[in-house]
Amino acid sequence: MKRKTSLISELMSAQRKRLVLLGGQSLALGAAIAGQAVLLAEAVERIFVQQAPLSSVVVILGSLLAVMAVRTLLSYGNGRIGLQMAASAKTEMRGKVLRKLAHASVPSALRGQTGGKVSVALDAVDEADSYFSQYMPRMMEAAVIPILILIVVFTLHMNSGIIMLVTAPFIPIFMVLVGLKTKNKSEEKFAQLAEFSGTFLDSLQGLVSLKLYGRAHRQQQEIERSSLGYRDATMDILRIAFTNTFMLESIVMLSIGIVALELALQLLVFKSLSFHTAFLILLLVPEFYSLLKNTGTAFHSGRTSMGAVRKVEEMLAETKEERAASDRGDGAGKTDGTGEIGRVEKADKADKADKADKAEKAEKAVKPGTAHLDLIRMPPSIELRDVRFRYAPDSFELAVGSVSFGPGEQIAIVGKSGSGKTTLLHLIAGLLKPIAGEVLVNGHSLAQYDEAAWFEHVSYITQHPYIFAGTFADNIAIGAGRDVSRAEIVQAAEAAGLAAVAAELEQGYDTFVGEGGRGLSGGEKQRLALARAFLKQPAIILFDEPTVGLDLHTERILQRSIAELAKKTTMITVAHRLYTIRHADRILFMDNGALLDYGRHDELLARLPQYAEMVHVQRKGGFA
């Protein structure tokens, strides 16, 4: 079985050249540290012990200054390499995250809070900096320089070398114990940060609604709760950092004290050691422990960064798991039907026969290779086969029997609020995946198609189309998925009934709309969404109650545009008004998550009491 490669390993693999350079400079830095200690000990020996004139040590002092300068440059060089590694790694990580978000499946994009994703893309990636800029350079130095110092000390005085060898492991052991705790706390901190960011961004986006409904104070308390949770998690990490620093300083001081005591005994009591040797060892010992102590501090920062990298890795892993599940066909298995629909009407068979010729003609008109797996007949046939869906265990469940739509049919989905209409539309669109059963397109499971290729043929118009910050023309052009001319944009706008709206705008099609620009009414947004569809010319158009809440004049404009679009496409509409559905080729009636029946308007009136009651209520209310 192939071993899973972690994100850290992938990033470090890309840094091999810098790691080799870092190792070479660390080796040179170790030699410079040892050389500095030797020259300083020699200078002190000659001046204070041998009482030699200052002129005799000028060369030594000059060499000492040169070695100190080299040491400084090498330390600076290691720091620069660390910063370059951090910049490269952060660029790669942020690129991976942005590519993941851009290419994630629609169900994945709909999950989670936007603020949490922004937090990972920005804060978590930035927090990973110290792993590469501090931890890796210190670890490389700790792997090389202390060994060089130990070799020199063992050569000069074995007893001091043994003491250093015995006491040194206490520092990395303590580092590991603290580091494990820090990593866990770091992951907890970023979980709190993601929650805080999500809550804050949600509140900011819905601030007007919160004020209008008098919920601003309660949401303020929720933000305060999230921020306090993040503060507590951060303070826990700082508490560990302070403890780590105190313990490391204590270990270092005790270790240096033991070595100094042993040297004093050998020098003053047993007189078995020269001043030059003892002083040289005393110069090297603090360097030895200082390197280990700095590594301990960097290790703490590295563990914190690894918690951040882990959050990035979890986000990236979600996409891989989804693709693997899709390859295995998870959630697309077949189960027994619900039995809600026990018959297929003869009229349906006649409809399919009527559409057969149309399907064959459309099949020839499509560009080859548009889809990944035989998505060649446009408009396509669509079949729901024993589809089941549930948002969560013990929650609302949608259960549909077997029903199929011929190419180019006009389908309406009706039912009471909460009956599962929009959920069914999302399943047909591929925005949700069934937990059982299949949605078939041209005889193939929708899960087998390339998502991007499938959405090239689909337009989905919701009750509240999203308007991006940009020009009026740019917002229409988004629908094309390609570069389009101004003439094409104007033509699509005219077809959607937007020409008059554009004429009233201060700068016409170049007027800035969306966030920070001119606001659009509900009807204008709906017409803009239709203009996108006219520009795209999709094979399937899905409407989720597109005319709800609009005035009669605007609704009639939309209905004319929708009727024009419907001539060349399969149209599936979640509808609420009788006159928008009674001419549909097929009407699906939903109730409490089940598809009770389907057929033409007059057929359902005759055989489905619930549908007849709905029609009666609408006629009585004047909506027919």
Helices and strands as residue ranges (DSSP letters): H 7-13, H 16-44, I 45-49, G 54-57, H 58-103, H 106-110, H 114-119, I 120-124, H 125-127, H 129-130, I 131-135, H 136-156, H 158-167, H 170-205, H 207-212, H 216-264, I 265-269, H 275-328, H 346-365, E 382-390, E 397-399, E 402-405, E 410-415, H 421-429, E 436-441, E 444-445, G 446-448, H 451-455, E 458-461, E 470-471, H 472-477, G 478-480, H 486-495, H 499-504, G 508-510, E 512-513, H 522-536, E 540-544, H 552-565, G 566-568, E 570-574, G 578-580, E 586-591, E 594-599, H 601-607, H 609-621
